[in-house]
Structure formats: C-alpha cells, structure tokens
Amino acid sequence: MVSPLASAAAFLLLLVLSVAELVAAWHALRKRRWVKTGISALFGMTLLALAALAGTIGIATRGYRTVREEERAATIKTELLRGQRFRATIILPGGRLAMYDLTGDAFAVEGYIVKWHPFVSNLGVHPAYEIDRIVGRYNSPTDERTKPHAVYSLARPKWFTMFDVVKHVPLLAPLVDAEYASASGAVTARPATFDVFVTPTGFLIRLGAP
C-alpha cells in the first residue's frame, strides 16, 4: 500500500508543479502567447487534479495496513456473560486494545480490503486492509430479527474511506478494487481465543490457543 508519507510527498510535489504551470500560463496570457497559455493551463490543471487524487487516497487509506499473504490482523478473546451476552477483548496490530460487550451467540469482524490492478502491483503497491467493526450475531434467524444488536467501530476516524473513493471516482476503477469483507466466530461456553487472519481476498477466523 502507498504509505501516508509517500501520499503526502506526491501531493505536495504535484501541487507545487501545478502552481508553477498555472503561474506560467498566467504570464503567457499577459504576453498574449495563446498556445503557451493553453498548454500550461491544461498541464497545470491536470497536475492539480492528480494532486487532489493523491491527497484523497492518502486520507482514505489512513489506518490501512499492507497485506501480502496471510497475516494475523487481530486476536479476539471472548468471555460468556449472562444470557446471550459476551465480552470481547480485541488486540489489534501495534498493541491497540479494545473491549466491548456484545449480544448474540457469535461475533463477526468486518472490514475493507483494497486490491490494485496488476500494473499498479508491479510498481510495488500491495493490497491493504482495515478492520472496520465488530458486531454480535445470533444463530437463530428469529433472534437475529427481533433481539438487540451491538456493533462497535474498530477503525480510526476519517472523513471517508477508500471504499467511498473507488465508488465515487470512476477514474480509479481500472486501477483499484475495494470490497467489504467479513468473517465470523462462534462464542463458546468457556473463555476462548480467536485469531483473525487477513489475505488479499478476505478475512478468516481460527480458534487459537487459550
């Protein structure tokens, strides 16, 4: 994945170049050099659009982590409470810790996975992911429809996600594919540990060591 630092550097470079071209277009206009004005203005606006795109991608991928093969994305420890309630302790990469009380018989981890076109991947840009939320699930469809639900965000706050960008910017369609994926684990009567893994194609959950 393109790092936030690389995105910021690309944004600043493209912005500076676009401003330089637009200034050159203004000077050419004052001298009535119409061809020069048109070329510089067009080039400057193109660079400005690319700068905006680089900045947008940098903001949208804040909090995303690179995934090359199968990697552990989180560890979740569950403890059964009274009724169909349980406590989930989530350990995320970097040691970030969260603890929530959920309702149901199982939990699901949901998140975004961004995959790039092979042409982009060949430039060293790898798929990336972000775990978005954890939710409680019921085994019974009737319970799922009628009983209380609990859902908690695990993502870092941002104005918009890469999923939103790909959806609303057709220019990126040939280069990137973003999808929403999920994986679920069943709560056991005893305290249990689950390992959440991520691959370039989705999430999976395995029962880990206690």
C-alpha positions as CSV (number, residue, x, y, z in Angstrom):
1,M,0.0,0.0,0.0
2,V,1.1,3.6,-0.6
3,S,2.3,4.9,2.7
4,P,0.8,8.1,4.1
5,L,4.2,9.8,3.8
6,A,4.5,8.8,0.2
7,S,1.0,10.1,-0.5
8,A,1.8,13.4,1.2
9,A,5.0,13.8,-0.7
10,A,3.2,13.1,-4.0
11,F,0.5,15.6,-3.1
12,L,3.0,18.3,-2.3
13,L,5.1,17.7,-5.4
14,L,2.2,17.7,-7.7
15,L,0.7,20.8,-6.1
16,V,3.9,22.7,-6.5
17,L,4.3,21.7,-10.1
18,S,0.6,22.6,-10.8
19,V,1.0,26.0,-9.3
20,A,4.2,26.6,-11.3
21,E,2.4,25.6,-14.5
22,L,-0.6,27.8,-13.7
23,V,1.7,30.8,-13.0
24,A,3.4,30.2,-16.3
25,A,0.0,30.1,-18.0
26,W,-0.8,33.5,-16.4
27,H,2.4,35.1,-17.6
28,A,1.9,33.7,-21.1
29,L,-1.6,35.1,-21.1
30,R,-0.4,38.5,-20.2
31,K,2.0,38.3,-23.2
32,R,-0.8,37.0,-25.4
33,R,1.0,33.8,-26.2
34,W,-2.1,31.8,-26.6
35,V,-0.6,28.4,-27.4
36,K,1.7,28.6,-24.4
37,T,-1.2,29.7,-22.3
38,G,-3.4,26.8,-23.3
39,I,-0.6,24.2,-22.9
40,S,0.5,25.4,-19.5
41,A,-3.1,25.8,-18.2
42,L,-4.0,22.3,-19.3
43,F,-0.9,20.8,-17.8
44,G,-1.4,22.8,-14.6
45,M,-5.0,21.7,-14.2
46,T,-4.0,18.1,-14.9
47,L,-1.3,18.2,-12.2
48,L,-3.7,19.9,-9.8
49,A,-6.3,17.1,-10.4
50,L,-3.6,14.5,-9.7
51,A,-2.5,16.3,-6.6
52,A,-6.1,16.2,-5.3
53,L,-6.3,12.5,-6.2
54,A,-3.1,11.8,-4.3
55,G,-4.3,13.7,-1.2
56,T,-7.7,11.9,-1.4
57,I,-6.0,8.5,-1.4
58,G,-3.7,9.5,1.4
59,I,-6.7,10.5,3.6
60,A,-8.8,7.5,2.6
61,T,-6.1,4.9,3.4
62,R,-5.2,6.4,6.8
63,G,-5.1,3.4,9.2
64,Y,-4.8,0.8,6.4
65,R,-2.2,-1.9,6.7
66,T,-0.4,-3.8,3.9
67,V,-1.1,-7.4,3.3
68,R,1.0,-9.7,1.1
69,E,-0.1,-13.2,2.0
70,E,-2.0,-14.5,5.1
71,E,-1.3,-12.3,8.1
72,R,-2.8,-12.0,11.6
73,A,-5.0,-9.0,11.7
74,A,-6.3,-9.2,15.3
75,T,-6.7,-11.5,18.3
76,I,-10.1,-11.7,20.0
77,K,-10.7,-13.2,23.4
78,T,-14.3,-13.9,24.4
79,E,-15.9,-14.4,27.8
80,L,-19.5,-15.5,28.1
81,L,-21.7,-13.3,30.3
82,R,-25.3,-13.8,31.4
83,G,-27.8,-14.8,28.7
84,Q,-26.9,-14.2,25.1
85,R,-24.2,-11.6,26.1
86,F,-20.5,-11.9,25.9
87,R,-17.4,-9.7,26.3
88,A,-14.9,-9.5,23.5
89,T,-11.4,-8.2,24.1
90,I,-9.8,-7.2,20.7
91,I,-6.0,-6.9,20.3
92,L,-5.1,-5.1,17.1
93,P,-1.7,-4.7,15.4
94,G,0.5,-2.3,17.2
95,G,-0.9,-3.4,20.6
96,R,-4.1,-1.3,20.3
97,L,-6.6,-2.8,22.7
98,A,-10.5,-2.6,22.7
99,M,-13.1,-4.3,24.9
100,Y,-16.8,-4.4,24.2
101,D,-19.9,-6.3,25.5
102,L,-21.8,-7.8,22.6
103,T,-25.1,-9.6,22.2
104,G,-25.7,-12.9,20.5
105,D,-24.2,-16.3,20.0
106,A,-21.3,-15.3,17.8
107,F,-19.3,-12.3,16.6
108,A,-18.3,-11.0,13.1
109,V,-15.3,-8.9,12.2
110,E,-15.9,-6.7,9.1
111,G,-13.5,-4.5,7.2
112,Y,-12.3,-3.2,3.9
113,I,-9.8,-4.8,1.5
114,V,-8.2,-2.8,-1.3
115,K,-6.7,-4.6,-4.2
116,W,-4.8,-3.0,-7.0
117,H,-4.6,-3.7,-10.7
118,P,-1.6,-5.9,-11.6
119,F,0.0,-3.0,-13.4
120,V,0.0,-1.0,-10.1
121,S,1.0,-4.0,-8.1
122,N,4.1,-4.4,-10.3
123,L,5.2,-1.0,-9.1
124,G,5.4,-2.3,-5.5
125,V,2.0,-1.2,-4.3
126,H,0.5,-4.1,-2.3
127,P,-3.1,-4.8,-1.2
128,A,-4.2,-3.3,2.0
129,Y,-6.9,-3.7,4.6
130,E,-8.6,-2.1,7.6
131,I,-10.8,-3.8,10.2
132,D,-13.8,-1.6,10.3
133,R,-16.1,-3.1,13.1
134,I,-17.1,-6.0,15.3
135,V,-20.7,-7.0,15.6
136,G,-22.7,-9.5,17.6
137,R,-24.6,-12.2,15.7
138,Y,-27.4,-14.7,16.7
139,N,-27.6,-18.3,15.4
140,S,-31.4,-18.2,15.2
141,P,-32.8,-16.1,12.3
142,T,-35.7,-15.2,14.6
143,D,-33.3,-13.9,17.3
144,E,-31.4,-12.0,14.6
145,R,-34.5,-10.2,13.5
146,T,-36.0,-9.5,17.0
147,K,-33.3,-9.3,19.6
148,P,-31.0,-6.3,20.4
149,H,-27.8,-5.9,18.4
150,A,-24.5,-4.4,19.3
151,V,-21.9,-3.1,16.9
152,Y,-18.6,-1.2,17.6
153,S,-16.2,0.6,15.3
154,L,-12.6,-0.6,15.3
155,A,-11.4,1.8,12.5
156,R,-9.6,5.0,13.1
157,P,-11.8,8.1,12.4
158,K,-11.5,9.5,8.9
159,W,-13.6,11.7,6.6
160,F,-14.1,9.0,4.0
161,T,-12.7,5.5,3.2
162,M,-11.0,4.1,0.2
163,F,-14.3,2.2,-0.5
164,D,-16.1,5.6,-0.8
165,V,-13.3,6.9,-3.1
166,V,-13.4,4.0,-5.5
167,K,-17.2,4.1,-5.6
168,H,-17.4,7.8,-6.5
169,V,-14.3,8.3,-8.6
170,P,-14.6,6.3,-11.8
171,L,-11.1,7.3,-12.8
172,L,-9.8,4.8,-10.3
173,A,-11.9,1.9,-11.5
174,P,-9.3,0.5,-13.9
175,L,-6.6,0.7,-11.2
176,V,-8.1,-0.4,-7.9
177,D,-10.8,-2.7,-6.5
178,A,-12.2,-2.2,-3.0
179,E,-14.5,-4.6,-1.3
180,Y,-16.2,-5.1,2.1
181,A,-15.4,-8.5,3.7
182,S,-16.3,-10.2,6.9
183,A,-15.6,-13.4,8.9
184,S,-17.3,-14.8,12.0
185,G,-16.5,-16.9,15.0
186,A,-18.8,-18.7,17.4
187,V,-18.7,-17.9,21.1
188,T,-18.1,-20.9,23.4
189,A,-19.2,-21.6,26.9
190,R,-15.7,-21.2,28.1
191,P,-13.3,-18.3,27.6
192,A,-11.8,-18.7,24.1
193,T,-9.2,-17.0,21.9
194,F,-9.7,-16.4,18.2
195,D,-7.1,-15.3,15.7
196,V,-8.3,-13.1,12.8
197,F,-6.3,-13.5,9.7
198,V,-6.4,-11.4,6.5
199,T,-5.4,-12.4,3.0
200,P,-5.7,-10.3,-0.2
201,T,-9.1,-11.9,-0.8
202,G,-10.8,-11.7,2.6
203,F,-10.8,-12.4,6.4
204,L,-10.9,-15.7,8.2
205,I,-11.1,-16.7,11.8
206,R,-9.4,-19.6,13.5
207,L,-9.8,-20.8,17.1
208,G,-6.5,-20.0,18.8
209,A,-4.7,-21.2,21.9
210,P,-6.4,-20.3,25.2
